[in-house]
Amino acid sequence: MEHSDLLPGIPFPRGANYGKNGVNFSIFSENAEKIEILLFDNYEDSYPSRVIPVKEKTASTWHCFIPGIGPGQLYAYRAYGPYKPAEGYRFNPHKTLIDPYAKALTRDVIWDDALFGFTIGDPKGDLSFDTRDSTPFIPRSIVMD
């Protein structure tokens, strides 16, 4: 699948919704500057097999339609944006995100310090910025029929 095969999709309903010949992905983020969908081939994979940039945005809802995938597809998100904790913005692209609209997950979270957006033990506390990748510790969302 090439990125050129992606279609704009629709903003509603939110979540990953299977339709004819593919899946529509839709997620709300008012302040994100970029969203990526991470696709996984197997539930035990620590890292995605494909990273799909979401280009379409309608009223703070990011969306795209990925043809050729269906129920059982494992996925997660990555969001880019400002990291200004004092202003309430904590985007950290090193942190993989569970779809808040997911209908099913592969497993429980595996607790690790890499899950935190800040560095545990840093003198700046929760104002610090952690660059460790949290992907291996996050459950995958599952596209359902």
DSSP file (Angstrom, degrees, kcal/mol; ACC not computed):
  #  RESIDUE AA STRUCTURE BP1 BP2  ACC     N-H-->O    O-->H-N    N-H-->O    O-->H-N    TCO  KAPPA ALPHA  PHI   PSI    X-CA   Y-CA   Z-CA
    1    1 A M              0   0    0      0, 0.0     2,-0.3     0, 0.0    67,-0.0   0.000 360.0 360.0 360.0 130.4    0.0    0.0    0.0
    2    2 A E    >   -     0   0    0      1,-0.1     3,-1.8     4,-0.0     4,-0.3  -0.697 360.0-117.2 -99.4 155.5    1.3    3.4   -1.0
    3    3 A H  G >  S+     0   0    0      1,-0.3     3,-1.4    -2,-0.3    -1,-0.1   0.799 115.5  66.4 -61.6 -26.4    0.4    6.7    0.8
    4    4 A S  G 3  S+     0   0    0      1,-0.3    -1,-0.3     3,-0.0     0, 0.0   0.692  90.4  65.0 -68.2 -16.9   -1.1    7.7   -2.6
    5    5 A D  G <  S+     0   0    0     -3,-1.8    -1,-0.3     2,-0.1    -2,-0.2   0.624  80.3 107.1 -78.0 -13.4   -3.7    4.9   -2.1
    6    6 A L    <   -     0   0    0     -3,-1.4    60,-0.2    -4,-0.3    -3,-0.0  -0.331  58.1-152.1 -67.6 146.7   -5.1    6.7    1.0
    7    7 A L  B     -A   65   0A   0     58,-2.6    58,-2.8     1,-0.1    -2,-0.1  -0.821  26.3-110.8-114.6 159.1   -8.5    8.5    0.7
    8    8 A P        -     0   0    0      0, 0.0    48,-0.1     0, 0.0    55,-0.1   0.827  49.5-168.3 -60.0 -33.0   -9.6   11.5    2.7
    9    9 A G        -     0   0    0     55,-0.2    56,-0.1    56,-0.1    54,-0.1  -0.216  24.6 -77.8  71.3-169.3  -12.2    9.5    4.6
   10   10 A I        -     0   0    0     54,-0.2    54,-0.2     3,-0.1    46,-0.0  -0.938  22.3-128.0-132.3 153.2  -14.9   11.2    6.8
   11   11 A P  S    S+     0   0    0      0, 0.0    51,-0.1     0, 0.0    -1,-0.1   0.722  74.8  95.1 -75.7 -21.0  -14.7   12.8   10.3
   12   12 A F        +     0   0    0      1,-0.1     2,-0.1     2,-0.1    15,-0.0  -0.974  68.1  32.2-132.2 145.5  -17.7   10.8   11.7
   13   13 A P  S    S-     0   0    0      0, 0.0     4,-0.1     0, 0.0    -3,-0.1   0.571  88.8-134.0 -74.4 156.6  -18.1    8.4   13.3
   14   14 A R        +     0   0    0     -2,-0.1     2,-0.2     2,-0.1    13,-0.2  -0.368  65.6  41.4 -75.7 158.3  -14.9    8.7   15.3
   15   15 A G  E    S-B   26   0A   0     11,-3.2    11,-1.5    -2,-0.1     2,-0.6  -0.634 107.4 -42.0 104.0-165.7  -12.7    5.7   15.8
   16   16 A A  E     -B   25   0A   0     -2,-0.2     2,-0.5     9,-0.2   128,-0.5  -0.920  62.2-176.1-103.8 115.4  -11.7    3.0   13.4
   17   17 A N  E     -B   24   0A   0      7,-2.9     7,-2.7    -2,-0.6     2,-0.2  -0.951  19.0-137.3-124.0 118.3  -14.8    2.0   11.4
   18   18 A Y  E     +B   23   0A   0    126,-0.7     2,-0.2    -2,-0.5     5,-0.2  -0.502  34.3 159.2 -73.4 134.4  -14.7   -0.9    8.8
   19   19 A G  E >   -B   22   0A   0      3,-3.0     3,-1.7    -2,-0.2     2,-0.3  -0.734  51.8 -39.4-138.3-171.4  -16.5   -0.2    5.6
   20   20 A K  T 3  S-     0   0    0      1,-0.3    -1,-0.0    -2,-0.2     3,-0.0  -0.392 124.9 -10.0 -59.9 118.6  -16.5   -1.6    2.1
   21   21 A N  T 3  S+     0   0    0     -2,-0.3    47,-2.8    46,-0.1     2,-0.3   0.583 130.5   0.9  71.5  14.7  -12.9   -2.3    1.1
   22   22 A G  E <  S-BC  19  67A   0     -3,-1.7    -3,-3.0    45,-0.3     2,-0.4  -0.998  78.1 -73.1 168.2-166.7  -11.2   -0.6    4.0
   23   23 A V  E     -BC  18  66A   0     43,-2.1    43,-3.0    -2,-0.3     2,-0.5  -0.978  24.0-145.4-129.0 133.5  -11.2    1.3    7.3
   24   24 A N  E     -BC  17  65A   0     -7,-2.7    -7,-2.9    -2,-0.4     2,-0.4  -0.863  18.1-160.9 -94.1 126.7  -12.0    4.9    8.0
   25   25 A F  E     +BC  16  64A   0     39,-3.2    39,-1.9    -2,-0.5     2,-0.3  -0.912  14.4 171.3-108.8 135.3  -10.0    6.3   10.9
   26   26 A S  E     +BC  15  63A   0    -11,-1.5   -11,-3.2    -2,-0.4     2,-0.3  -0.974   2.4 168.4-147.8 128.8  -11.1    9.4   12.7
   27   27 A I  E     - C   0  62A   0     35,-2.5    35,-3.0    -2,-0.3     2,-0.4  -0.999  27.6-128.6-144.7 138.6   -9.7   11.1   15.9
   28   28 A F  E     + C   0  61A   0     -2,-0.3    33,-0.2    33,-0.3     2,-0.2  -0.702  35.8 151.8 -87.9 132.9  -10.4   14.4   17.6
   29   29 A S        -     0   0    0     31,-3.0     3,-0.2    -2,-0.4    31,-0.1  -0.720  22.3-169.1-158.1 110.7   -7.5   16.7   18.5
   30   30 A E  S    S+     0   0    0     -2,-0.2    30,-0.1     1,-0.2    31,-0.1   0.819  89.8  30.9 -68.0 -32.1   -8.0   20.4   18.7
   31   31 A N  S    S+     0   0    0     29,-0.1    -1,-0.2    51,-0.0    60,-0.1   0.422  84.5 121.0-113.9   1.1   -4.3   21.3   19.0
   32   32 A A        -     0   0    0     -3,-0.2    49,-0.3     1,-0.1     3,-0.1  -0.352  40.7-165.9 -64.6 146.7   -2.4   18.5   17.2
   33   33 A E  S    S+     0   0    0     47,-3.2     2,-0.3     1,-0.4    48,-0.2   0.572  76.6   9.2-103.3 -18.2   -0.2   19.7   14.3
   34   34 A K  E     -E   80   0B   0     46,-1.3    46,-3.0     2,-0.0    -1,-0.4  -0.956  62.6-162.8-161.9 142.0    0.2   16.2   12.9
   35   35 A I  E     -EF  79  54B   0     19,-0.6    19,-2.7    -2,-0.3     2,-0.4  -0.989   6.3-168.3-129.5 140.3   -1.3   12.8   13.5
   36   36 A E  E     -EF  78  53B   0     42,-2.6    42,-2.0    -2,-0.4     2,-0.5  -0.972  14.6-142.2-125.3 144.8    0.1    9.4   12.4
   37   37 A I  E     -EF  77  52B   0     15,-2.9    15,-3.1    -2,-0.4     2,-0.6  -0.918  15.3-151.8-101.0 129.3   -1.6    6.0   12.4
   38   38 A L  E     -EF  76  51B   0     38,-2.9    38,-1.5    -2,-0.5     2,-0.4  -0.908   9.7-159.8-102.6 122.4    0.7    3.1   13.3
   39   39 A L  E     -EF  75  50B   0     11,-2.9    10,-2.5    -2,-0.6    11,-1.7  -0.876   4.0-162.8-105.8 134.6   -0.3   -0.2   11.8
   40   40 A F  E     -E   74   0B   0     34,-2.4    34,-1.0    -2,-0.4     3,-0.1  -0.912  16.2-156.5-117.2 142.0    0.9   -3.5   13.3
   41   41 A D  S    S+     0   0    0     -2,-0.4     2,-0.3     1,-0.2    -1,-0.1   0.826  82.0  21.3 -83.4 -34.6    1.0   -6.9   11.6
   42   42 A N  S >  S-     0   0    0      1,-0.1     3,-1.5    31,-0.0    -1,-0.2  -0.967  73.9-123.0-137.0 149.8    1.0   -9.0   14.9
   43   43 A Y  T 3  S+     0   0    0     -2,-0.3    97,-0.1     1,-0.3    -1,-0.1   0.758 111.7  54.0 -65.6 -23.4    0.0   -8.3   18.4
   44   44 A E  T 3  S+     0   0    0     -3,-0.0    -1,-0.3     2,-0.0     2,-0.2   0.508  79.8 116.4 -89.7  -2.5    3.4   -9.2   19.7
   45   45 A D    <   -     0   0    0     -3,-1.5     4,-0.1     1,-0.2    -5,-0.0  -0.459  53.4-156.7 -66.1 132.0    5.2   -6.7   17.4
   46   46 A S  S    S+     0   0    0     -2,-0.2    -1,-0.2     1,-0.1    91,-0.1   0.751  76.6  34.6 -79.7 -24.7    7.0   -4.0   19.4
   47   47 A Y  S    S-     0   0    0     89,-0.1    -1,-0.1    88,-0.1    -9,-0.0  -0.935  92.1 -96.1-133.7 154.0    7.0   -1.6   16.5
   48   48 A P        -     0   0    0      0, 0.0    -8,-0.3     0, 0.0     3,-0.1  -0.270  13.6-147.3 -69.3 151.9    4.6   -0.8   13.6
   49   49 A S  S    S+     0   0    0    -10,-2.5     2,-0.3     1,-0.3    -9,-0.2   0.730  87.6  20.9 -84.7 -25.8    5.0   -2.3   10.2
   50   50 A R  E     -F   39   0B   0    -11,-1.7   -11,-2.9     2,-0.0     2,-0.5  -0.999  62.0-156.3-144.0 144.2    3.6    0.9    8.6
   51   51 A V  E     -F   38   0B   0     -2,-0.3   -13,-0.2   -13,-0.2   -15,-0.0  -0.986  15.9-165.0-121.5 120.4    3.2    4.5    9.7
   52   52 A I  E     -F   37   0B   0    -15,-3.1   -15,-2.9    -2,-0.5     2,-0.3  -0.914  13.2-139.2-111.5 118.5    0.5    6.4    7.9
   53   53 A P  E     -F   36   0B   0      0, 0.0     2,-0.7     0, 0.0   -17,-0.2  -0.601  14.8-138.6 -74.9 133.7    0.3   10.2    8.0
   54   54 A V  E     +F   35   0B   0    -19,-2.7   -19,-0.6    -2,-0.3    10,-0.1  -0.839  27.3 172.7 -92.9 119.5   -3.2   11.5    8.4
   55   55 A K        +     0   0    0     -2,-0.7     2,-0.3     8,-0.2    -1,-0.2   0.737  47.7  84.4-100.1 -27.6   -3.6   14.6    6.1
   56   56 A E  E     +D   63   0A   0      7,-0.8     7,-1.9   -48,-0.1     2,-0.4  -0.581  49.3 176.6 -86.8 140.3   -7.3   15.4    6.3
   57   57 A K  E     -D   62   0A   0     -2,-0.3     2,-0.5     5,-0.2     5,-0.2  -0.972   7.7-179.2-144.3 126.2   -8.7   17.6    9.1
   58   58 A T  E >  S-D   61   0A   0      3,-3.0     3,-1.8    -2,-0.4    -2,-0.0  -0.972  75.3 -28.4-127.3 115.1  -12.3   18.8    9.6
   59   59 A A  T 3  S-     0   0    0     -2,-0.5    -1,-0.1     1,-0.3     3,-0.1   0.898 127.6 -43.2  46.5  54.6  -13.1   20.9   12.6
   60   60 A S  T 3  S+     0   0    0      1,-0.2   -31,-3.0   -30,-0.1     2,-0.6   0.530 115.8 115.5  70.8   9.3  -10.4   19.5   14.8
   61   61 A T  E <   -DC  58  28A   0     -3,-1.8    -3,-3.0   -33,-0.2     2,-0.3  -0.951  54.0-153.0-110.7 120.4  -11.1   15.9   13.7
   62   62 A W  E     +DC  57  27A   0    -35,-3.0   -35,-2.5    -2,-0.6     2,-0.3  -0.723  25.8 167.2 -90.2 138.2   -8.3   14.2   11.8
   63   63 A H  E     +DC  56  26A   0     -7,-1.9    -7,-0.8    -2,-0.3     2,-0.3  -0.998  17.4 162.0-154.8 153.0   -9.4   11.4    9.3
   64   64 A C  E     - C   0  25A   0    -39,-1.9   -39,-3.2    -2,-0.3     2,-0.5  -0.963  29.5-128.1-162.4 159.8   -8.5    9.2    6.5
   65   65 A F  E     -AC   7  24A   0    -58,-2.8   -58,-2.6    -2,-0.3   -41,-0.2  -0.971  17.4-160.7-115.3 124.7   -9.7    6.0    4.8
   66   66 A I  E >   - C   0  23A   0    -43,-3.0   -43,-2.1    -2,-0.5     3,-0.8  -0.910  13.6-148.3-107.7 109.6   -7.1    3.2    4.3
   67   67 A P  E 3  S+ C   0  22A   0      0, 0.0   -45,-0.3     0, 0.0     3,-0.1  -0.376  73.2  33.4 -72.9 154.1   -8.2    0.7    1.6
   68   68 A G  T 3  S+     0   0    0    -47,-2.8     2,-0.3     1,-0.3   -46,-0.2   0.464  94.5  95.7  86.1   1.7   -7.3   -2.9    1.8
   69   69 A I    <   +     0   0    0     -3,-0.8    -1,-0.3   -48,-0.2     3,-0.1  -0.819  44.7 158.1-118.1 164.9   -7.4   -3.4    5.6
   70   70 A G    >   -     0   0    0     -2,-0.3     3,-2.0     1,-0.2    73,-0.2  -0.766  42.7  -9.8-158.5-159.2  -10.2   -4.7    7.7
   71   71 A P  T 3  S+     0   0    0      0, 0.0    73,-0.2     0, 0.0    -1,-0.2  -0.189 119.4  32.9 -53.7 139.7  -11.3   -6.3   11.0
   72   72 A G  T 3  S+     0   0    0     71,-3.2     2,-0.1     1,-0.3    72,-0.1   0.193  80.6 140.0  96.2 -15.6   -8.5   -7.5   13.1
   73   73 A Q    <   -     0   0    0     -3,-2.0    70,-2.7    70,-0.1     2,-0.4  -0.417  45.9-140.4 -62.7 132.9   -6.1   -4.8   11.9
   74   74 A L  E     +EG  40 142B   0    -34,-1.0   -34,-2.4    68,-0.2     2,-0.3  -0.786  32.6 158.1 -97.4 138.5   -4.0   -3.6   14.9
   75   75 A Y  E     +EG  39 141B   0     66,-2.4    66,-3.0    -2,-0.4     2,-0.3  -0.964  21.7 179.8-154.0 166.7   -3.3    0.1   15.2
   76   76 A A  E     -E   38   0B   0    -38,-1.5   -38,-2.9    -2,-0.3     2,-0.3  -0.896  25.7-116.4-154.8 179.3   -2.3    3.0   17.5
   77   77 A Y  E     -EH  37  97B   0     20,-2.5    20,-3.3    -2,-0.3     2,-0.4  -0.857   9.5-159.3-124.9 160.2   -1.7    6.7   17.0
   78   78 A R  E     -E   36   0B   0    -42,-2.0   -42,-2.6    -2,-0.3     2,-0.4  -0.991  16.0-161.1-134.2 132.6    1.1    9.2   17.4
   79   79 A A  E     -E   35   0B   0     16,-0.5     2,-0.4    -2,-0.4    13,-0.3  -0.944   2.5-161.0-120.8 137.3    0.3   12.9   17.8
   80   80 A Y  E     +E   34   0B   0    -46,-3.0   -47,-3.2    -2,-0.4   -46,-1.3  -0.886  35.5 105.7-113.3 144.3    2.6   15.9   17.2
   81   81 A G        -     0   0    0     -2,-0.4   -49,-0.1   -49,-0.3     2,-0.1  -0.971  65.9 -24.9 172.9-165.8    2.1   19.3   18.6
   82   82 A P        -     0   0    0      0, 0.0     9,-2.0     0, 0.0     2,-0.6  -0.353  39.0-153.9 -70.3 144.2    3.3   21.8   21.2
   83   83 A Y  E     +J   90   0C   0      7,-0.2     7,-0.2    -2,-0.1     9,-0.0  -0.840  43.5 135.3-115.3  91.2    5.0   20.6   24.4
   84   84 A K  E > > +J   89   0C   0      5,-1.7     3,-2.1    -2,-0.6     5,-1.9  -0.690  25.7 179.4-135.4  77.0    4.3   23.5   26.8
   85   85 A P  G > 5S+     0   0    0      0, 0.0     3,-1.4     0, 0.0    -1,-0.1   0.828  79.7  59.9 -53.8 -37.1    3.2   21.8   30.1
   86   86 A A  G 3 5S+     0   0    0      1,-0.3    41,-0.0     2,-0.1    -2,-0.0   0.753 110.5  43.5 -64.0 -22.1    2.8   25.1   31.9
   87   87 A E  G < 5S-     0   0    0     -3,-2.1    -1,-0.3     2,-0.2     3,-0.1   0.372 124.4-103.0-102.0   2.1    0.1   26.0   29.2
   88   88 A G  T < 5S+     0   0    0     -3,-1.4     2,-0.6    -4,-0.5    -2,-0.1   0.522  81.5 126.6  91.5   5.8   -1.5   22.5   29.3
   89   89 A Y  E   < +J   84   0C   0     -5,-1.9    -5,-1.7     1,-0.1    -1,-0.3  -0.875  21.8 163.0-101.5 121.5    0.1   21.2   26.0
   90   90 A R  E     +J   83   0C   0     -2,-0.6     2,-0.2    -7,-0.2    -7,-0.2  -0.186  10.4 156.5-131.7  41.9    1.8   17.9   26.4
   91   91 A F        +     0   0    0     -9,-2.0   -11,-0.1   -60,-0.1   -10,-0.1  -0.513  11.0 173.3 -68.4 134.6    2.2   16.5   22.9
   92   92 A N    >   -     0   0    0    -13,-0.3     3,-2.3    -2,-0.2   -13,-0.3  -0.834  22.8-161.6-146.2 103.4    5.1   14.0   22.8
   93   93 A P  T 3  S+     0   0    0      0, 0.0   -13,-0.1     0, 0.0    38,-0.1   0.555  88.8  70.0 -66.7  -5.1    5.6   12.1   19.5
   94   94 A H  T 3  S+     0   0    0     36,-0.2    40,-2.1    39,-0.1     2,-0.6   0.527  87.2  80.5 -83.4  -6.0    7.7    9.6   21.4
   95   95 A K  S <  S-     0   0    0     -3,-2.3   -16,-0.5   -16,-0.2     2,-0.3  -0.900  75.3-142.5-109.5 120.5    4.6    8.4   23.1
   96   96 A T        -     0   0    0     -2,-0.6     2,-0.4   -18,-0.1   -18,-0.2  -0.581  20.1-143.2 -79.8 140.4    2.2    6.0   21.3
   97   97 A L  B     -H   77   0B   0    -20,-3.3   -20,-2.5    -2,-0.3     2,-0.3  -0.862   6.0-131.9-114.2 139.4   -1.5    6.6   22.0
   98   98 A I        -     0   0    0     -2,-0.4   -22,-0.1   -22,-0.2    42,-0.1  -0.649  39.9-103.4 -77.9 140.1   -4.4    4.2   22.4
   99   99 A D    >   -     0   0    0     -2,-0.3     3,-1.8   -24,-0.2    -1,-0.1  -0.536  24.2-149.1 -64.4 119.3   -7.4    5.2   20.3
  100  100 A P  T 3  S+     0   0    0      0, 0.0    -1,-0.2     0, 0.0   -73,-0.0   0.685  99.3  49.0 -66.1 -14.2   -9.8    6.7   22.8
  101  101 A Y  T 3  S+     0   0    0    -75,-0.1   -85,-0.2    -3,-0.0    -2,-0.1   0.267  82.7 138.7-104.1   9.1  -12.7    5.4   20.5
  102  102 A A    <   -     0   0    0     -3,-1.8     3,-0.1     1,-0.1    41,-0.1  -0.224  43.4-157.3 -59.3 141.7  -11.3    1.9   20.3
  103  103 A K  S    S+     0   0    0     39,-0.5     2,-0.3     1,-0.3    -1,-0.1   0.621  76.9  10.7 -92.2 -17.6  -13.8   -1.0   20.5
  104  104 A A        -     0   0    0     38,-0.4    38,-2.1    40,-0.0     2,-0.3  -0.985  62.5-152.6-158.9 152.5  -11.2   -3.5   21.6
  105  105 A L  B     -I  141   0B   0     -2,-0.3    36,-0.2    36,-0.2     3,-0.1  -0.897  20.3-131.2-126.6 158.0   -7.5   -3.7   22.8
  106  106 A T  S    S-     0   0    0     34,-2.0     2,-0.3    -2,-0.3    35,-0.1   0.812  77.3 -29.7 -77.8 -31.1   -4.9   -6.5   22.5
  107  107 A R  S    S-     0   0    0     33,-0.2    -1,-0.1   -64,-0.0     2,-0.1  -0.922  76.1 -66.3-167.1-178.4   -3.7   -6.6   26.1
  108  108 A D        -     0   0    0     -2,-0.3     2,-0.1     1,-0.1    -2,-0.0  -0.419  62.4 -86.2 -79.6 164.2   -3.2   -4.5   29.2
  109  109 A V        -     0   0    0     -2,-0.1     2,-0.7    29,-0.1    29,-0.2  -0.485  34.8-135.1 -65.4 140.5   -0.6   -1.7   29.4
  110  110 A I        -     0   0    0     27,-2.5     2,-0.2    -2,-0.1     5,-0.1  -0.908  28.5-127.3 -97.6 109.5    2.9   -2.9   30.4
  111  111 A W        +     0   0    0     -2,-0.7     2,-0.3     3,-0.1    27,-0.0  -0.388  47.0 146.2 -69.3 128.5    3.9   -0.4   33.0
  112  112 A D    >   -     0   0    0     -2,-0.2     3,-2.0     1,-0.0     4,-0.3  -0.975  59.3-113.3-155.4 150.3    7.3    1.2   32.3
  113  113 A D  G >  S+     0   0    0     -2,-0.3     3,-1.4     1,-0.3     7,-0.2   0.747 110.2  73.7 -61.1 -22.3    8.8    4.6   32.9
  114  114 A A  G 3  S+     0   0    0      1,-0.3    -1,-0.3    19,-0.1    20,-0.1   0.657  81.8  71.9 -66.1 -14.5    8.8    5.2   29.1
  115  115 A L  G <  S+     0   0    0     -3,-2.0    -1,-0.3    18,-0.1     2,-0.2   0.762  81.5  87.5 -71.0 -24.3    5.0    5.6   29.2
  116  116 A F  S <  S-     0   0    0     -3,-1.4    16,-0.2    -4,-0.3     4,-0.1  -0.534  74.1-141.6 -80.5 141.2    5.4    9.0   30.9
  117  117 A G  S    S+     0   0    0     -2,-0.2    13,-2.7    12,-0.1     2,-0.3   0.666  89.4  53.5 -72.5 -17.0    5.8   12.1   28.7
  118  118 A F  S    S-     0   0    0     11,-0.3     2,-0.7    -5,-0.1    11,-0.2  -0.731  98.4 -98.7-113.5 166.0    8.3   13.4   31.3
  119  119 A T    >   -     0   0    0      6,-0.4     3,-2.0    -2,-0.3     9,-0.1  -0.760  35.5-125.9 -90.7 117.9   11.4   11.8   32.6
  120  120 A I  T 3  S+     0   0    0     -2,-0.7    -1,-0.0     1,-0.3    -7,-0.0  -0.403  95.9  17.4 -59.9 130.1   10.9   10.2   36.0
  121  121 A G  T 3  S+     0   0    0      1,-0.3    -1,-0.3    -2,-0.1    -2,-0.0   0.350  87.7 140.6  88.9  -6.3   13.5   11.6   38.5
  122  122 A D    X   -     0   0    0     -3,-2.0     3,-2.4     3,-0.2    -1,-0.3  -0.478  60.6-126.5 -68.8 139.4   14.3   14.7   36.4
  123  123 A P  T 3  S+     0   0    0      0, 0.0    -1,-0.1     0, 0.0     3,-0.1   0.771 111.2  59.7 -58.3 -24.8   14.9   17.8   38.5
  124  124 A K  T >  S-     0   0    0      1,-0.3     3,-1.7    -5,-0.1    -2,-0.1   0.520  93.8-161.7 -80.3  -4.2   12.3   19.6   36.3
  125  125 A G  G X   -     0   0    0     -3,-2.4     3,-1.6     1,-0.3    -6,-0.4  -0.331  65.9  -5.4  60.7-134.2    9.7   17.0   37.3
  126  126 A D  G 3  S+     0   0    0      1,-0.3    -1,-0.3    -8,-0.1    -6,-0.1   0.373 127.5  70.6 -79.9   8.6    6.7   16.8   35.0
  127  127 A L  G <  S+     0   0    0     -3,-1.7    -1,-0.3    -5,-0.1    -2,-0.2   0.509  81.9  93.8 -93.9  -7.7    7.9   19.8   33.1
  128  128 A S  S <  S-     0   0    0     -3,-1.6     2,-0.4    -9,-0.1    -8,-0.0  -0.217  75.7-124.4 -75.8 174.3   10.8   17.7   31.6
  129  129 A F        -     0   0    0    -11,-0.2     2,-0.5   -10,-0.0   -11,-0.3  -0.985  14.7-152.4-129.2 121.3   10.5   15.9   28.2
  130  130 A D        -     0   0    0    -13,-2.7   -36,-0.2    -2,-0.4   -35,-0.0  -0.813   8.4-171.7 -98.6 129.7   11.0   12.1   27.8
  131  131 A T        +     0   0    0     -2,-0.5     2,-0.2     2,-0.1    -1,-0.1   0.340  45.4 119.4-102.7   6.0   12.3   10.9   24.4
  132  132 A R  S    S-     0   0    0    -16,-0.2     2,-0.4   -19,-0.1    -2,-0.1  -0.504  70.0-114.8 -72.8 141.4   11.9    7.1   25.1
  133  133 A D        -     0   0    0     -2,-0.2   -38,-0.2     1,-0.1   -19,-0.1  -0.629  23.7-167.6 -78.2 125.7    9.6    5.3   22.7
  134  134 A S    >>  +     0   0    0    -40,-2.1     3,-1.9    -2,-0.4     4,-0.7   0.462  58.1 105.7 -91.1  -1.8    6.5    4.0   24.6
  135  135 A T  G >4 S+     0   0    0    -41,-0.3     3,-1.1     1,-0.3    -1,-0.2   0.844  72.9  55.9 -51.9 -44.6    5.3    1.8   21.7
  136  136 A P  G 34 S+     0   0    0      0, 0.0    -1,-0.3     0, 0.0    -2,-0.1   0.723 110.7  46.6 -63.0 -17.2    6.4   -1.6   23.1
  137  137 A F  G <4 S+     0   0    0     -3,-1.9   -27,-2.5   -91,-0.1    -2,-0.2   0.519  93.4  88.5-103.2  -7.4    4.4   -1.0   26.3
  138  138 A I  S << S-     0   0    0     -3,-1.1   -29,-0.1    -4,-0.7   -30,-0.1  -0.754  76.5-120.9 -97.2 135.3    1.1    0.2   24.8
  139  139 A P        -     0   0    0      0, 0.0     2,-0.3     0, 0.0    -2,-0.1  -0.373  30.7-117.4 -66.7 154.7   -1.7   -2.2   23.9
  140  140 A R        -     0   0    0    -97,-0.1   -34,-2.0   -42,-0.1   -33,-0.2  -0.724  19.3-126.1 -92.1 142.7   -2.8   -2.1   20.3
  141  141 A S  E     -GI  75 105B   0    -66,-3.0   -66,-2.4    -2,-0.3     2,-0.4  -0.571  25.4-139.1 -79.4 153.9   -6.3   -1.0   19.3
  142  142 A I  E     -G   74   0B   0    -38,-2.1   -39,-0.5   -68,-0.2   -38,-0.4  -0.967   8.3-127.1-122.5 129.0   -8.2   -3.5   17.1
  143  143 A V        -     0   0    0    -70,-2.7   -71,-3.2    -2,-0.4     2,-0.3  -0.592  33.6-159.3 -69.5 128.6  -10.4   -2.7   14.1
  144  144 A M              0   0    0   -128,-0.5  -126,-0.7    -2,-0.4   -40,-0.0  -0.786 360.0 360.0-111.6 155.1  -13.7   -4.5   14.7
  145  145 A D              0   0    0     -2,-0.3    -1,-0.1  -128,-0.1    -2,-0.0   0.442 360.0 360.0 -81.8 360.0  -16.4   -5.5   12.2
